[in-house]
Amino acid sequence: MSAFTHAQLDALTAAIAQGVTTVTHNGKTVRYASLDDMLRLRNTMKTELQTQPPNVARPLAFGSVFLKR
């Protein structure tokens, strides 16, 4: 599981688009040294979020493969 969430990625992407180096998400504020740092982190977040397996609910039981006649 990734240490990042899609909401964090969205917040970082929005800050990059606005040209600011401060991001506030869930009441926590992070100030980045540069836009380059933010871009590197965004790329890392994207990679980790794309490579994690989807959170898919598995069925508790499987139906029978046999037909009643």
C-alpha positions as CSV (number, residue, x, y, z in Angstrom):
1,M,0.0,0.0,0.0
2,S,1.2,3.5,-0.9
3,A,2.1,6.0,1.8
4,F,0.3,8.6,-0.4
5,T,-3.3,9.2,-1.1
6,H,-5.0,10.5,-4.2
7,A,-6.2,13.5,-2.2
8,Q,-2.7,14.4,-1.3
9,L,-1.6,14.1,-4.9
10,D,-4.6,16.4,-5.9
11,A,-3.6,19.0,-3.3
12,L,0.0,19.0,-4.4
13,T,-1.0,19.2,-8.1
14,A,-3.3,22.1,-7.3
15,A,-0.5,24.0,-5.5
16,I,1.9,23.4,-8.4
17,A,-0.7,24.8,-10.8
18,Q,-1.1,27.9,-8.6
19,G,2.6,28.4,-8.4
20,V,2.7,28.3,-4.6
21,T,5.1,26.3,-2.5
22,T,2.9,25.8,0.5
23,V,0.3,23.0,0.6
24,T,-2.4,22.5,3.3
25,H,-4.2,19.2,3.5
26,N,-6.3,17.8,6.4
27,G,-5.2,20.7,8.6
28,K,-1.4,20.1,8.0
29,T,0.7,22.6,6.2
30,V,3.9,21.7,4.3
31,R,6.2,24.3,2.8
32,Y,8.5,23.1,0.0
33,A,11.8,24.6,-0.8
34,S,11.2,24.8,-4.5
35,L,8.9,24.0,-7.3
36,D,11.4,21.3,-8.5
37,D,11.0,19.6,-5.1
38,M,7.2,19.6,-5.6
39,L,7.5,18.2,-9.1
40,R,9.8,15.4,-8.0
41,L,7.4,14.5,-5.2
42,R,4.4,14.6,-7.5
43,N,6.1,12.2,-9.9
44,T,7.0,9.9,-7.0
45,M,3.4,10.0,-5.7
46,K,2.0,9.2,-9.2
47,T,4.3,6.3,-9.6
48,E,3.5,4.8,-6.2
49,L,-0.3,5.3,-6.7
50,Q,-0.2,3.7,-10.1
51,T,1.8,0.7,-9.0
52,Q,-0.3,-0.2,-6.0
53,P,-2.9,-2.9,-6.5
54,P,-6.5,-1.6,-6.7
55,N,-8.5,-1.8,-3.5
56,V,-11.0,-4.3,-4.8
57,A,-13.5,-6.0,-2.5
58,R,-13.4,-9.7,-3.0
59,P,-16.6,-11.7,-2.7
60,L,-17.1,-13.6,0.5
61,A,-18.5,-16.6,-1.3
62,F,-18.6,-17.8,-4.9
63,G,-21.6,-19.1,-6.7
64,S,-21.8,-22.7,-7.8
65,V,-20.6,-23.6,-11.3
66,F,-23.2,-26.4,-11.5
67,L,-26.7,-25.8,-12.8
68,K,-29.7,-27.1,-11.0
69,R,-32.0,-29.0,-13.4
